[in-house]
Amino acid sequence: MANGDSVDYKSELEETRRSLREVTLMIEQSQGELAKITQRNTAINAHLQQVQKQGALEEIKMAYDSALDAQQRLFVMRGQLDKLQNDKSHLEKYETILENASAAPSESASTTPVAAKGQMAGIEMIVNAQEAERQRLSRQMHDGPAQALSNFILQTEIAMRLMDVDPAQAKEELGSLKTSAMVTFQKVRSFIFELRPMMLDDLGLAPTLRKYVDAFKEQQSGLEVSLNVTGAERRFQPYLEVMIFRATQELLGNISRHSQATAVKVHVDLGGDLIRVSVSDNGKGFDPDLLKDSNNLGLKLIRERAEMLGGNFEMDSSIGSGAQISFSVPAKV
């Protein structure tokens, strides 16, 4: 059995190395394409500046459109390159894990294979969940702030052009630009908070959850969200605070995306030797047995982390009757 497990690890290692070579090649190709687009963008901007000085209005508009298109291509290519580099980083880490795992069975044939498999499954789940979250944020950044920044450039150039010709229209354009910039700024702050709320390091779990729930309520129309924190509010180990915050964030996100609920209740109990979190909604519900077999990485990861820390995870739901998902972890691990 140990030899069989070792062969499986080696096969997976070979596949990972093949994927790593492919990603490395794609990164090299993307870097070359990015260099070309950057050069083209520079040339188009130079042409735009020249046209602004002596071109007709229609020619200026065409130059603006070309500049905007080049900038959008630049944003897309940079986003693609960032994703490929993230993929490469994950594959390199996975390669190291597989190298260690493929050697482990020969050292302890009786117990290592099962333990190594469990460790591998957990690590792979974590990597996949992290990558899925990065992809979601990358799409949101591209469709939101990145697109808005491209439009800001165009609006600014139009306002500058109108300043001498029609000051009133130029003022209106600048007012519209300011409003759009404020909205985009709030979106960027929201993305930053989702990536890593600094409050978690400075103030702890309870204040960060309150702020997040307040922000979540503002973003959800028609969804009433309440948070109840009981027990003595105190600081916990940083990894515990991060785990509980991310789990709560994932559960609220699932409700927003899938449940069709109108009310959500979040209860966090910080008292005693266990930290308990319960998130319930009045949505369409689901079949827990079917969900266990689904590819919902978020819920699987919450269960995995809670059980690894010595806690538990429970789902209580049925079709048409809402849902309640709870988990607990020891306050001191």
N, C-alpha and C positions, 0 to 999 in steps of 0.2 A: 504493500500500500504506500509506503514511504517513497519507494522508487517511482510509482505511478504519479504521486502528487508532485514529485520533483520534475518529472517529464512535463506535466501540465504547466508548471511554473515556467519552465524553460521555453515551452511553446508560446506562452503568453509574453514572455520576455522578448522573444524573437519578433512577435507581432508588434509589440510596443516599440522596439527599435526600428522596425520598418516604418511605422507611423511617424516616428521622430524624424527619420530621414526625409519623409515626404513633407512634413511640416517645415523642416529646415529649408528644403528646396523652395517651397511656396513662399517662405519669408524672403528668401533671396530674390525671387521673381517680383514679389510685392514691393520690395525696397527699390528695385529698378524701375517699376512702374510709378512708384511714388516720386522718384527723382524726376521722371519725365513730366509728370503732372505738375510738380512744383515749378519746373522750368517753364512749362507752358503758362502756368498761372502768373509767373513773373512777367512774361512777355505780354500777356493780355492786359495786366495792370498798367504796364508801361504804355501800351497802345491806348488804354482808357484815359490816362493822364494827357496824352497828346491830343486825343479827340476832344477832350473837355476844353482845351484852349482854343481850338480852331474849327471844330466839327459842327455840323448841323444837328438839330435836336434829335432827328430820327437816327442819325449815325451814332449819337451819344447813347440813345436807348439800346441800340444793337450792341454797342460795346459793353454797356452795363449788363445786358443779358448774358453775353459771353463770359464776363468776369464772374457773375453769379454762378453760372454753370460750372466753371472751372473750380471755384471755391467749394461748391457742393461735392464735386468729384474728389477734391482734396480731403474733405472731411470724411467721406465714405472710405477712401483708401487708407487714411490714417486709422480709422476705426477697425478696418479689416486687418491691418498690420498689427494693431494692439491685440486683437483677438488671437491671431496666429502666434504671437509671442507668448501670450498667456497659455495657449495650448501647449506650446513647446515647454514652458516651465513645468506644467502639470505632468507632461509625459516624462520629463527628466526625473521628476520626483518619483513617479510611478515606476520608472526603470530601476531606480535605486532600491525601492521597496521589493520589486520582483527579484533583483539580484540577491538581496538578503534572504528572501523567502525561498528561493530555489536552492540555496545552500543549507537552509535550516533543517530539513528532514534528516539529512545524514548525521546531524549532530544529536538529534533526539528522536529516533524513528517512532517511538511509541506514542508520544504526545504532541510533537511539534506540528504535524500536518494539519490536524483539526484546528489547533489554535492559530496557526498561520493563515489558514483559509478564512477564519472568522475575522482576523485582523485585516486581511486583504479586502474582504467584502465591506468592512466598515470604512476603511480608508477610501476605497473606490467610490462608495456612496457619498462620502464627504466631498471628494473632488468633483464628482458629477453635480452635486447640489450647488457647490460654489461656482462652477462654470455656468450652470443654468441661471444663477442670480446675476453673474457678470454679463451674460448675454442679454438678460432682461434690461438691466441698467444701460447697457450699450445701446440697445434699440431706443430706449426712452431718451437718452442723451442725443442720439442722432435725429430722432423725429421731433424733439423739442428744442433744447437750447442750441444745438448745432445749426439746425435749420433757421432758428430765429436770428442767430448771429449773422448768418448770410444775408438775411433780409435787412438787418440793421445797417449793414454796409451799403446796401442799395438805397435805403431810405435816407441815410446820411448824405450820400452823393447827390441825390435828388434835391434835398433841402439846400445843400450848398449851391447847387446850380440855380435854384429858384430865388436865392437870397437877394440877388440884384434885380431879377426880373419881376417877381411877385412876392414881396416880403410877407404878406398875409398868408399866402399858401405855404410859404416856407415855414412860418411859425406853426401852422397847423400840422405840417409833416413832422416837425420837431416834437410837438405835443404828443402825436401818435407814437413816435419813436420812444419817448420817455415812458409812456404807459406800457408799451411792449417790453421795454427793458426791465421795468419793475416786475412784471409778471414772470419774465424769464429768470430774473434774479431769485425770486421766490422758489421757482422750480429747481434751480441749481442748489439752493440751500436745502431743499427737501431731499435731493439726491445725496448730498453730502451727509445729511443726517441719517439716511438709510444705510449708507456705506459704513459709517462709523460715528455714532453720536458721541461727541466729546463729553457730554453731560454724564455719560456712563462712567467715565474715568474720574470726573470731578465730584459729582454729587451722588452717584450710586444708582441702584436699580429702580427704586420706587419713583423718584422725581423724573427719571428718564422715561419710564413707562407712562406716567401722567402726560408728559409733553407729547410723547408719540401718539397716544390715544387722542389727545386734543387735535393734533395735526391730521390724524387719520379721519376724524369726524368732519373736519373742514373739507376734505377731499371727496367724501362720500355723500352724495345727495340721496335723501330718502332712507338713510340708514342711521338709526339711533344707537349710539355706542356708550356704554357706561363702564367705568372701572371702579372696583372696590378693593382697596388694599387693607388687609387686616394684619394684626400682629405688630411686634416692635420693628420699626424701620431701622435697619442697620446695614452695615457694609458686609459683603461676602467676598469670597475669593474672586478675583477678576474673571476667571474662566467660567465660574458659575453665573455671574451677572450677565456675561455675554451670551451664554447658552440660553438663559431664561428669556432675555430680551429678544434674541433672534427667534426663539420658538414662538413667543407671543406674536411677534411680527409676522411670522409665517402663517400662523393660524388665522389672524385677522385678514391677511392677504387672500387666503383661500376662501374665506367667507365672502369677501368683496367680489372675487372672481367667479365663484361657483354656486353659492348657496341661495341667491335670490332672497335673502333675509331682509327684514325691515328693522330688526332689533338684535343687538349683540350685548352680552354681559360678560365682562372679564373680572374674575375674582383671583386675587393673588394673596395668599396667606404666608406671611413671613415669620410666623410664630413657631416655637417649638424646634424640634430637631429636623423637621422636613420643610422644604419650601414647596408649596402646592400652588399650581396654576390651573384654573378651569376657564374655558372659553365656550360659551353656549350661544346658540342663535335659534331663531324661529323660522329658518329657511326650509327648503324643500327636502332636506335630509338626504340620507344615502344608506346603502347596504354595507355595513362594516366588513362583512366577509368579502364582498367584491373589491372594496377599497384596499384590503390587505394584499390582494393579488395585483393591484394596479401599479403603475410606474410613478406614483406620487412620491418623489424623492424627499420632499419637505417633511411629510409625516413620518416616513421611514427613518429619516435622520433624527427627528425629535425622539422617536421611540428608542433608536439605537443609542443616542447620547444619554438619555435618561436611565436606561438599563445599565449602560457601562458605568455610570456613576452610582449605581446601587439603588436607583429609584424605580418608578413604574410609569406606564403609559396606558390610558384607557380611552376607548371610543364608545359612545352610547348614542345611537341614532337609528332611525328607520325612515323609510320613504314617506315624505309628507309630514313628518313630525319634528323637524328641526334636528339639531345635533348638539352634543356636548362632548368636548375633548378635554381630557385632564391629564396632567402628568405631575410627578413629584420627584424631587431629588434631595438627598441629604444636605442639610445646611453646611455641614463640615465634611469635606471629603479629603 
